[in-house]
């Protein structure tokens, strides 16, 4: 399913890049074009509106928000809400801002991305080139498992982590992310390695290279694009996670999303909408940057990652 | 390999087996074992701690007699129908518009897809702000002079789930558009030429030729949307926390709250087993079509 989507996406990207094609261009202001571009621009504005409102709200002072209109640009630009969101916003008794959540998220995301990709790429490699008896059965279970609602497996994992003494720790959460990233990433790598020429693998075998030798010296250097896709997929996915963060960590190790939700939805105190919006942008910033930098690779990643739902 | 003696079956391919240990553990212990464990314990009266004290289907009877669960299911159905219909329709229409060999296609696609990069928490909080009755859309329209204007979905329990759906559609339609666009690009250009030669209007070509040809893409998309619907959790937590009252509760939140707040594990397990059941109803026929069909060929 996903290899279909993946190959279709990549082929359309290539098609889009090739030179002019199709019928002769019509007049620029034909009724068709006005309708077409008009609709697209209106829809695009609708999609951009929340981002715009977030930014302008975060740059206003509270008095201006109370009097004004959420769509109007700030009369007086202030960065105070951003500073406050980063270093002073309160969750419960802690008032050290979102920076704590940010660094927690960094400490969760970096090892999770590395570990999950390392495991999944080796799995995919074993499944593609070193298939052993029963390997496909495990793989099918893994893929079907990707569709099981997380709620079904949350509690057994709590017990497992508690038994090995990692419940509530960042290490525990890293393991959880590696587990749940495995189905889609293994699929991604398996499909990629399967599509590589078989002769390459055979030649290396003839030359006496073993399992790890071939992986490290041939497969790894030749599959950098798929690693980039996997990194994009995992960084955004893990950064945006909320459920695992709230279940498997304690308040002082909460990832950014959980802390953000606690800051904004806390019932105590006066609501500071500008600080809330600044905090919201800060949390969305990392995946947004990844998205805007990665461009078409992101599309490839989600076409593959969409299986995860 | 060159030795005359073949190593035993177990040690053949040993490195591959060792390397696959994490996968095997995940598949067997977490996915199969964890699921079986939860289903088994859903037949017990576990409260604070899981205990094997079987009470038959009692948790399920209690579940289906709990108003909060019934509201959760109703919300999930409404949310599900809205997500399916609107994301398919909007996603397809946007893809069709982008497929007209337009300029700035990349720019438009980037704009339609960026919300998908954001988490549900961020999405929920932005839309909570936009739909804020005093400062958001309602407040702005009222301040323009239309004082009786009423658009306050997040604080009205009869329509709150629609307010959540608005945010979900904003976040998710870009993905559907991308999948549809990939599908459209997979259609042979000659089909379009043939339709044009025959003078078939464009909308008819889409409706009767292109869409039937894109059946596999639609099925894939359907499975993706459906499995996402059942999991909806973060969005509700961020946007309404299940409120007002319990009007926007969803099953995933029911499970979490019973497991970790109400300390009623049995209820949580029973509810999560029901979620599993509903996913299976969607997945099993699809998997049968997808994998069962391939074997027959």
Interface residues (C-beta under 8 A of the other chain):
Chain A: X1 X4 X5 X8 X9 X11 X12 X15 X16 X21 X22 X36 X37 X39 X40 X43 X44 X46 X47 X48 X49 X50 X51 X53 X54 X57 X65 X66 X69 X70 X71 X119 X122 X123 X125 X126 X127 X130 X131 X132 X133 X135 X138 X139 X140 X141 X142 X144 X145 X147 X148 X149 X150 X151 X152 X153 X154 X155 X156 X157 X159 X160 X178 X179 X182 X186 X210 X211 X212 X236 X239 X240 X241 X242 X243 X246 X247 X257 X260 X261 X264 X265 X273 X276 X277 X280 X283 X284 X287 X288 X290 X291 X292 X295 X298 X299 X302 X303 X306 X307 X309
Chain B: X9 X12 X13 X15 X16 X17 X19 X20 X22 X23 X24 X26 X27 X28 X29 X30 X31 X32 X33 X34 X35 X37 X38 X39 X50 X94 X97 X98 X100 X101 X102 X105 X106 X108 X109 X110 X111 X112 X113 X114 X115 X116 X117 X118 X119 X120 X121 X122 X125 X126 X127 X128 X129 X130 X132 X135 X136 X139 X140 X143 X170 X174 X175 X178 X179 X181 X182 X183 X185 X186 X216 X217 X220 X223 X224 X225 X226 X227 X228 X230 X231 X233 X234 X237 X238 X241 X251 X252 X255 X256 X259 X260 X265 X268 X269 X271 X272 X273 X275 X276 X279 X283 X287 X290 X291
